[in-house]
Amino acid sequence: MQRRSTPGRASANKESSRSASPGKTSRRSSSATRPAGLSRPGIRKKAKAPVAKAEESSKQPGIRLNRYIAQTGLCSRREADELIRQGLITVNGKLITELGTRVMPGDEVRYNGQRLHEERKVYILLNKPKDYTTTTDDPYAKKTVMELVKNACKERIYPVGRLDRSTTGVLLLTNDGELAKKLTHPKFNKKKVYHVFLDKKLKNEDFRKIAAGIELEDGPIRPDALSWVDEEDKTQVGIEIHSGRNRIVRRIFEHLGYRIKKLDRVYFAGLTKKGLPRGHWRFLTDKEIKMLKMGAFE
């Protein structure tokens, strides 16, 4: 947010340009700091037309062919591009080899002569147990979360975000690409709450340091909230955070010399694992799905 200058400050600094705060420059601030002598009296500046290139694709009718194919559950978007290049996709009987082609509702898309239909959207909540890798396919992983939901549906679902192999708790799986992007993109950091079990008691001094914010190798981090889970047991801490940085919770405590023995995610984007035993899953309710799509959560 740009700070307003106090009266008289601009005139006192006509010959010096104001410096912006690091990391907070914007188009508005750059135009506001332009020397006043550049504009001549009596000449009205022509307003610049808004840049719309970034929005063009979203305003075009229909959706991209590779996205449609991915939504049918046949393969990923990248794999769909390869099928298109190989000449294996037709739209309304016409062979398509050009990437970026868009399709409209009602168009007949076929792969090797077989018609493709868009999958129904599936939303599954899993209480992830320890020692399961959050991936759809890893030849080096002994166990993956997909094994726990393999009989849940015929649709091709995948985990939303990642949890370390040793981290347990709330994990969402879906085939809704738009929602997955909304929940995992750094721009839309969503609230996460973790129950932390440490290898030793957390000192009050370190508790205050974490609550106030600490500096890590990739920048400062400050939790939204920090609390004792049990006042009698200083090895258990509850931490609320929005950051999606890699292993952020573990790194916070490791920075101060603590080792996390157990890390359990109890809340993610409005979802909890209440009443769901470890290793079990359930479908989201209509109310939960609507909440996620509307973003009616922190």
KEKE-3310 file (N, C-alpha, C; in steps of 0.2 Angstrom, whole numbers, plus 5000, padded with zeros to 4 digits):
npx = (5004:5003:5011:5003:5009:5014:5007:5017:5028:5031:5034:5046:5055:5057:5067:5072:5070:5057:5060:5055:5048:5058:5053:5040:5036:5026:5014:5007:5015:5026:5022:5018:5030:5036:5045:5038:5040:5040:5027:5018:5010:4993:4992:4984:4987:4987:4977:4983:4979:4971:4981:4977:4981:4985:4972:4966:4965:4957:4945:4942:4930:4925:4936:4954:4960:4969:4966:4953:4954:4962:4953:4944:4950:4959:4972:4987:4988:5000:5003:4992:4995:5005:4998:4990:5000:5004:4994:4982:4970:4954:4942:4925:4926:4937:4954:4965:4980:4986:4992:4984:4972:4955:4940:4922:4907:4898:4905:4912:4924:4937:4948:4959:4948:4939:4926:4928:4923:4919:4925:4915:4917:4927:4929:4939:4943:4957:4964:4979:4991:5007:5022:5018:5020:5016:5011:5007:5013:5027:5041:5051:5045:5039:5026:5012:5000:4990:4987:4979:4967:4963:4951:4941:4935:4932:4937:4951:4961:4971:4983:4981:4992:5006:5012:5024:5033:5033:5024:5007:4989:4977:4972:4968:4961:4958:4950:4948:4955:4955:4951:4961:4972:4969:4969:4983:4992:5004:4999:4987:4988:4983:4975:4983:4984:4994:4998:5011:5024:5038:5055:5060:5057:5049:5057:5052:5057:5061:5048:5043:5051:5048:5034:5035:5042:5054:5070:5074:5084:5078:5071:5061:5049:5034:5022:5004:4998:5002:5002:5001:4998:4995:4996:5004:5013:5026:5031:5022:5015:5004:5002:4998:4997:5000:5009:5016:5028:5042:5043:5041:5036:5044:5056:5056:5056:5068:5077:5079:5085:5077:5070:5057:5047:5034:5022:5007:4994:4980:4971:4965:4962:4949:4945:4944:4950:4941:4933:4937:4946:4964:4972:4960:4947:4935:4921:4919:4907:4892:4891:4904:4911:4905:4909:4923:4924:4919:4928:4925:4933:4947)
npy = (4994:5011:5025:5040:5056:5069:5086:5098:5091:5086:5098:5101:5092:5093:5091:5079:5061:5051:5036:5020:5007:4992:4979:4983:4990:4997:5000:5011:5018:5021:5030:5040:5045:5051:5065:5081:5090:5085:5085:5097:5112:5114:5104:5090:5074:5059:5045:5029:5014:5000:4986:4971:4958:4948:4943:4939:4926:4920:4926:4921:4910:4894:4880:4876:4863:4853:4854:4850:4837:4832:4834:4824:4813:4805:4808:4819:4837:4840:4827:4826:4836:4830:4819:4826:4831:4820:4817:4810:4814:4819:4832:4834:4826:4831:4830:4835:4844:4855:4864:4872:4874:4877:4870:4869:4868:4854:4850:4836:4826:4815:4801:4791:4786:4784:4791:4805:4809:4822:4820:4817:4828:4825:4824:4821:4818:4814:4806:4807:4794:4791:4788:4787:4792:4808:4807:4804:4795:4786:4778:4775:4776:4767:4766:4775:4788:4786:4773:4771:4776:4770:4762:4771:4779:4779:4789:4799:4805:4816:4821:4837:4849:4845:4834:4830:4814:4809:4817:4818:4819:4830:4829:4833:4826:4827:4828:4840:4852:4867:4871:4864:4872:4884:4882:4879:4888:4900:4913:4912:4908:4897:4895:4884:4873:4865:4852:4851:4840:4840:4836:4840:4851:4866:4881:4896:4907:4904:4901:4914:4920:4913:4917:4930:4931:4924:4924:4915:4905:4907:4919:4930:4923:4922:4915:4914:4912:4905:4892:4884:4867:4859:4865:4859:4851:4855:4851:4850:4859:4871:4877:4890:4894:4902:4902:4893:4888:4876:4863:4872:4872:4863:4868:4880:4876:4868:4878:4884:4874:4863:4847:4840:4827:4822:4827:4834:4838:4847:4855:4862:4874:4876:4863:4849:4835:4829:4816:4807:4792:4788:4785:4783:4788:4800:4806:4823:4834:4842:4854:4857:4857:4867:4878:4878:4881:4893:4900:4902:4903:4904)
npz = (5000:4996:5004:5010:5006:5018:5019:5010:5010:4997:4990:4997:4993:4979:4970:4972:4970:4977:4987:4986:4997:4999:4989:4987:4976:4964:4950:4952:4962:4954:4945:4953:4958:4948:4941:4942:4932:4920:4914:4904:4906:4902:4892:4890:4896:4887:4892:4896:4888:4896:4900:4893:4889:4897:4901:4890:4885:4895:4892:4880:4871:4876:4881:4882:4872:4877:4891:4892:4888:4899:4909:4907:4912:4906:4904:4909:4907:4900:4894:4886:4877:4870:4864:4855:4847:4841:4833:4837:4841:4838:4834:4832:4821:4814:4812:4824:4827:4831:4844:4858:4853:4855:4862:4862:4872:4869:4859:4850:4856:4852:4856:4848:4841:4851:4860:4871:4887:4899:4916:4931:4945:4959:4976:4990:5007:5016:5030:5032:5036:5044:5035:5022:5005:4998:4983:4966:4958:4961:4958:4968:4980:4994:4999:4994:4996:4987:4987:4998:4994:4983:4979:4980:4970:4952:4945:4940:4952:4962:4974:4983:4985:4996:5009:5020:5020:5033:5040:5046:5044:5038:5021:5005:4991:4973:4957:4952:4944:4944:4956:4964:4960:4965:4978:4981:4975:4978:4978:4984:4997:5010:5026:5038:5051:5063:5074:5084:5090:5100:5102:5114:5128:5124:5126:5135:5131:5117:5112:5112:5103:5091:5090:5088:5076:5065:5056:5042:5031:5018:5020:5031:5043:5051:5062:5061:5073:5089:5101:5117:5117:5128:5143:5153:5147:5139:5127:5117:5104:5096:5080:5069:5052:5036:5026:5012:5010:5008:5019:5030:5044:5050:5048:5055:5069:5069:5067:5079:5086:5089:5087:5077:5082:5079:5067:5064:5053:5057:5051:5036:5024:5029:5031:5042:5051:5060:5068:5059:5057:5057:5042:5035:5024:5017:5007:5003:5009:5001:5006:5011:4999:4992:5000:4998:4985:4984:4992:5005:5018:5029)
capx = (5000:5007:5010:5002:5014:5011:5007:5023:5034:5032:5038:5052:5059:5055:5073:5074:5064:5056:5062:5050:5051:5060:5048:5033:5035:5020:5013:5005:5020:5031:5020:5018:5036:5039:5046:5032:5042:5039:5021:5018:5003:4989:4992:4981:4990:4982:4977:4985:4974:4973:4984:4972:4984:4984:4965:4963:4964:4951:4939:4940:4925:4927:4942:4959:4959:4972:4963:4947:4956:4964:4947:4941:4954:4963:4980:4988:4988:5006:5002:4987:4998:5009:4993:4988:5005:5004:4988:4978:4964:4949:4936:4920:4928:4943:4960:4968:4987:4989:4992:4981:4965:4949:4934:4916:4902:4894:4910:4914:4932:4939:4955:4959:4941:4934:4924:4929:4918:4922:4923:4912:4922:4927:4933:4940:4947:4960:4968:4985:4995:5014:5026:5015:5022:5010:5012:5002:5017:5034:5044:5055:5041:5037:5019:5009:4993:4985:4985:4973:4960:4962:4945:4936:4932:4935:4940:4959:4962:4978:4983:4981:4998:5010:5013:5030:5031:5032:5018:5001:4984:4972:4975:4963:4962:4952:4952:4946:4961:4955:4951:4968:4977:4967:4971:4990:4996:5006:4995:4981:4990:4977:4976:4984:4985:4998:5000:5018:5027:5045:5060:5061:5052:5050:5058:5047:5061:5060:5041:5042:5055:5044:5028:5037:5045:5062:5073:5076:5088:5074:5067:5057:5043:5030:5016:4998:4996:5006:4999:5003:4992:4994:5000:5008:5017:5029:5034:5017:5013:4999:5005:4994:5002:4997:5014:5016:5035:5043:5045:5041:5035:5049:5062:5055:5059:5075:5082:5081:5088:5072:5068:5050:5046:5028:5019:5000:4990:4973:4966:4968:4957:4942:4943:4947:4949:4937:4929:4940:4952:4970:4972:4953:4945:4928:4919:4917:4899:4890:4892:4911:4913:4903:4914:4930:4924:4917:4933:4922:4937:4953)
capy = (5000:5017:5029:5047:5061:5075:5092:5102:5086:5086:5104:5101:5087:5093:5089:5072:5057:5047:5029:5015:5002:4986:4973:4985:4995:4996:5004:5017:5021:5023:5036:5045:5048:5054:5072:5085:5095:5081:5087:5104:5115:5115:5098:5084:5068:5053:5039:5023:5009:4995:4980:4965:4952:4942:4941:4937:4918:4918:4928:4917:4905:4887:4879:4873:4855:4849:4855:4846:4830:4831:4834:4817:4808:4801:4809:4825:4841:4839:4821:4828:4840:4825:4815:4830:4832:4813:4816:4805:4817:4823:4836:4834:4822:4834:4829:4841:4843:4862:4865:4879:4873:4877:4867:4872:4863:4850:4847:4829:4825:4807:4798:4784:4784:4783:4798:4806:4813:4825:4817:4821:4831:4821:4827:4816:4820:4808:4807:4803:4791:4792:4784:4787:4798:4812:4808:4799:4790:4787:4771:4774:4776:4761:4767:4781:4790:4784:4766:4772:4778:4766:4760:4776:4781:4777:4795:4800:4810:4817:4825:4844:4850:4840:4833:4825:4807:4808:4821:4815:4823:4832:4829:4833:4823:4828:4829:4847:4856:4874:4871:4863:4877:4890:4880:4878:4893:4905:4919:4911:4905:4895:4893:4878:4872:4859:4850:4849:4836:4841:4831:4842:4856:4872:4886:4901:4912:4902:4902:4921:4922:4911:4921:4937:4930:4923:4924:4909:4906:4910:4925:4930:4920:4923:4912:4918:4910:4900:4891:4877:4862:4857:4869:4854:4848:4860:4848:4850:4866:4872:4883:4892:4897:4903:4901:4887:4887:4870:4861:4878:4871:4859:4872:4885:4873:4866:4884:4885:4868:4857:4842:4838:4820:4821:4833:4832:4844:4846:4860:4865:4877:4875:4856:4846:4827:4827:4810:4802:4789:4789:4780:4782:4794:4801:4811:4830:4835:4847:4861:4858:4858:4874:4882:4878:4884:4901:4903:4905:4901:4908)
capz = (5000:4995:5009:5008:5009:5022:5015:5011:5009:4990:4988:5000:4989:4971:4965:4974:4969:4983:4986:4988:5001:4996:4987:4987:4971:4960:4944:4955:4965:4950:4941:4958:4960:4942:4942:4940:4926:4913:4911:4903:4908:4896:4888:4894:4894:4884:4896:4893:4888:4901:4897:4893:4886:4902:4902:4883:4885:4899:4889:4874:4872:4876:4885:4878:4871:4882:4897:4891:4888:4906:4913:4906:4916:4901:4906:4911:4901:4896:4890:4881:4871:4866:4860:4850:4842:4837:4828:4840:4844:4833:4837:4828:4815:4811:4815:4827:4828:4833:4852:4859:4850:4860:4861:4865:4875:4864:4854:4851:4856:4852:4856:4844:4839:4856:4862:4878:4891:4905:4922:4937:4950:4965:4982:4995:5012:5019:5036:5030:5041:5043:5031:5015:5001:4994:4976:4962:4955:4963:4959:4974:4986:4996:5000:4993:4998:4982:4989:5003:4991:4976:4978:4982:4964:4946:4942:4941:4957:4964:4980:4983:4989:4998:5016:5020:5022:5040:5042:5046:5045:5033:5015:5000:4984:4969:4950:4950:4943:4945:4964:4966:4959:4969:4985:4982:4972:4983:4978:4988:5003:5014:5033:5040:5058:5064:5081:5084:5095:5100:5106:5121:5130:5121:5131:5134:5126:5110:5111:5111:5097:5085:5089:5085:5069:5065:5050:5039:5025:5012:5022:5037:5044:5057:5062:5063:5080:5092:5107:5120:5117:5135:5148:5157:5142:5134:5121:5112:5102:5090:5076:5063:5047:5030:5021:5009:5009:5009:5026:5034:5051:5053:5048:5061:5075:5068:5067:5086:5089:5091:5082:5077:5083:5076:5065:5062:5051:5059:5048:5030:5020:5031:5032:5048:5051:5065:5067:5053:5059:5053:5036:5032:5020:5016:5002:5005:5009:4997:5010:5011:4992:4991:5004:4995:4978:4986:4996:5012:5023:5029)
cpx = (5004:5006:5008:5007:5011:5012:5014:5029:5036:5036:5045:5057:5058:5061:5075:5068:5063:5057:5057:5053:5052:5054:5041:5032:5029:5019:5011:5010:5025:5029:5019:5024:5040:5039:5041:5034:5041:5032:5020:5011:4999:4988:4990:4984:4985:4983:4979:4980:4976:4976:4979:4975:4983:4977:4962:4961:4958:4945:4937:4935:4928:4933:4947:4958:4962:4969:4957:4949:4958:4958:4943:4944:4958:4970:4980:4988:4994:5006:4997:4990:5002:5004:4991:4993:5006:4999:4983:4971:4960:4944:4931:4922:4934:4949:4964:4976:4990:4987:4988:4974:4960:4943:4928:4911:4898:4899:4911:4921:4933:4946:4955:4952:4936:4932:4925:4924:4921:4920:4919:4918:4921:4931:4933:4945:4950:4964:4974:4989:5003:5017:5023:5017:5016:5012:5008:5007:5025:5037:5049:5052:5038:5029:5017:5002:4988:4983:4979:4967:4959:4955:4939:4932:4935:4939:4948:4960:4969:4978:4984:4987:5001:5011:5019:5028:5030:5027:5012:4995:4980:4975:4969:4965:4956:4955:4949:4952:4961:4955:4958:4973:4975:4969:4979:4994:4998:5002:4989:4983:4984:4979:4977:4986:4988:4998:5007:5021:5035:5049:5061:5057:5054:5051:5054:5051:5060:5053:5040:5045:5051:5038:5030:5040:5052:5064:5076:5081:5085:5070:5064:5051:5040:5023:5010:4996:5000:5003:5002:4997:4990:4999:5005:5013:5020:5032:5029:5015:5009:5002:5000:4998:4998:5002:5014:5023:5037:5046:5045:5041:5041:5055:5062:5058:5066:5080:5084:5083:5083:5071:5061:5049:5039:5025:5012:4996:4983:4968:4969:4962:4950:4940:4947:4946:4945:4933:4931:4946:4958:4970:4965:4952:4937:4927:4917:4910:4898:4892:4900:4914:4911:4908:4921:4930:4922:4923:4931:4926:4943:4959)
cpy = (5006:5022:5036:5051:5066:5081:5096:5097:5086:5092:5104:5097:5087:5090:5082:5067:5053:5040:5025:5010:4996:4981:4976:4990:4993:5001:5011:5021:5024:5029:5041:5048:5051:5062:5076:5089:5091:5083:5094:5106:5116:5109:5092:5078:5062:5047:5033:5018:5003:4989:4974:4959:4946:4939:4938:4930:4917:4921:4925:4912:4898:4886:4876:4865:4851:4849:4850:4839:4828:4830:4827:4812:4804:4802:4816:4830:4841:4833:4822:4831:4835:4821:4819:4831:4825:4812:4811:4808:4821:4827:4837:4831:4825:4832:4835:4840:4850:4863:4872:4879:4873:4873:4870:4866:4860:4847:4840:4827:4817:4806:4791:4782:4784:4790:4799:4811:4816:4821:4821:4823:4827:4824:4823:4819:4814:4810:4803:4800:4792:4787:4783:4793:4801:4812:4803:4793:4791:4780:4770:4774:4769:4761:4774:4782:4787:4776:4766:4773:4775:4764:4765:4778:4778:4783:4795:4806:4810:4822:4833:4846:4844:4840:4828:4818:4805:4812:4818:4821:4825:4833:4829:4830:4825:4828:4836:4852:4863:4875:4870:4868:4883:4888:4880:4884:4898:4911:4918:4907:4903:4894:4886:4878:4865:4858:4847:4845:4837:4836:4833:4848:4862:4878:4892:4907:4911:4903:4909:4923:4919:4915:4927:4937:4929:4924:4918:4910:4909:4916:4924:4926:4921:4920:4916:4918:4905:4899:4884:4873:4860:4861:4865:4851:4852:4858:4848:4857:4866:4878:4884:4896:4897:4901:4894:4885:4880:4868:4867:4877:4868:4864:4878:4882:4871:4872:4886:4879:4863:4853:4840:4830:4818:4827:4831:4838:4843:4850:4862:4867:4876:4868:4853:4838:4825:4821:4805:4799:4789:4783:4780:4789:4794:4806:4818:4830:4841:4854:4862:4860:4865:4879:4883:4882:4892:4904:4905:4902:4905:4905)
cpz = (5000:5001:5006:5010:5013:5018:5016:5009:5002:4988:4991:4997:4982:4967:4967:4973:4976:4982:4989:4992:4997:4995:4987:4982:4967:4954:4947:4958:4960:4946:4946:4959:4953:4943:4939:4934:4920:4910:4910:4904:4901:4891:4892:4891:4892:4889:4892:4893:4893:4897:4898:4890:4891:4903:4895:4883:4889:4897:4883:4875:4872:4881:4880:4878:4876:4889:4897:4892:4896:4910:4912:4910:4912:4903:4908:4905:4897:4892:4885:4875:4867:4861:4854:4845:4838:4833:4830:4842:4838:4837:4831:4821:4812:4815:4818:4829:4831:4841:4853:4856:4856:4858:4865:4868:4869:4859:4855:4850:4856:4852:4853:4842:4844:4859:4870:4881:4898:4911:4927:4942:4956:4970:4988:5000:5015:5025:5035:5036:5039:5038:5024:5012:4998:4987:4972:4959:4957:4963:4965:4980:4988:4997:4998:4995:4993:4983:4994:5000:4984:4974:4979:4976:4958:4942:4944:4946:4959:4970:4979:4988:4991:5006:5016:5022:5029:5044:5041:5045:5038:5026:5010:4994:4980:4962:4947:4950:4945:4953:4967:4966:4964:4977:4986:4979:4978:4984:4983:4994:5008:5021:5034:5047:5059:5072:5080:5090:5095:5104:5113:5122:5127:5126:5130:5130:5119:5108:5108:5104:5091:5084:5086:5078:5069:5057:5048:5033:5019:5014:5028:5037:5051:5057:5063:5070:5082:5099:5110:5119:5124:5139:5152:5153:5137:5128:5115:5111:5096:5087:5070:5059:5040:5024:5018:5007:5011:5016:5031:5041:5054:5053:5054:5067:5075:5069:5074:5090:5091:5085:5083:5077:5079:5074:5062:5060:5053:5056:5041:5026:5022:5033:5038:5047:5057:5064:5062:5056:5055:5048:5033:5028:5019:5010:5006:5005:5004:5000:5010:5004:4990:4994:5001:4989:4979:4990:5003:5018:5024:5025)
residu = (MET:GLN:ARG:ARG:SER:THR:PRO:GLY:ARG:ALA:SER:ALA:ASN:LYS:GLU:SER:SER:ARG:SER:ALA:SER:PRO:GLY:LYS:THR:SER:ARG:ARG:SER:SER:SER:ALA:THR:ARG:PRO:ALA:GLY:LEU:SER:ARG:PRO:GLY:ILE:ARG:LYS:LYS:ALA:LYS:ALA:PRO:VAL:ALA:LYS:ALA:GLU:GLU:SER:SER:LYS:GLN:PRO:GLY:ILE:ARG:LEU:ASN:ARG:TYR:ILE:ALA:GLN:THR:GLY:LEU:CYS:SER:ARG:ARG:GLU:ALA:ASP:GLU:LEU:ILE:ARG:GLN:GLY:LEU:ILE:THR:VAL:ASN:GLY:LYS:LEU:ILE:THR:GLU:LEU:GLY:THR:ARG:VAL:MET:PRO:GLY:ASP:GLU:VAL:ARG:TYR:ASN:GLY:GLN:ARG:LEU:HIS:GLU:GLU:ARG:LYS:VAL:TYR:ILE:LEU:LEU:ASN:LYS:PRO:LYS:ASP:TYR:THR:THR:THR:THR:ASP:ASP:PRO:TYR:ALA:LYS:LYS:THR:VAL:MET:GLU:LEU:VAL:LYS:ASN:ALA:CYS:LYS:GLU:ARG:ILE:TYR:PRO:VAL:GLY:ARG:LEU:ASP:ARG:SER:THR:THR:GLY:VAL:LEU:LEU:LEU:THR:ASN:ASP:GLY:GLU:LEU:ALA:LYS:LYS:LEU:THR:HIS:PRO:LYS:PHE:ASN:LYS:LYS:LYS:VAL:TYR:HIS:VAL:PHE:LEU:ASP:LYS:LYS:LEU:LYS:ASN:GLU:ASP:PHE:ARG:LYS:ILE:ALA:ALA:GLY:ILE:GLU:LEU:GLU:ASP:GLY:PRO:ILE:ARG:PRO:ASP:ALA:LEU:SER:TRP:VAL:ASP:GLU:GLU:ASP:LYS:THR:GLN:VAL:GLY:ILE:GLU:ILE:HIS:SER:GLY:ARG:ASN:ARG:ILE:VAL:ARG:ARG:ILE:PHE:GLU:HIS:LEU:GLY:TYR:ARG:ILE:LYS:LYS:LEU:ASP:ARG:VAL:TYR:PHE:ALA:GLY:LEU:THR:LYS:LYS:GLY:LEU:PRO:ARG:GLY:HIS:TRP:ARG:PHE:LEU:THR:ASP:LYS:GLU:ILE:LYS:MET:LEU:LYS:MET:GLY:ALA:PHE:GLU)
# end
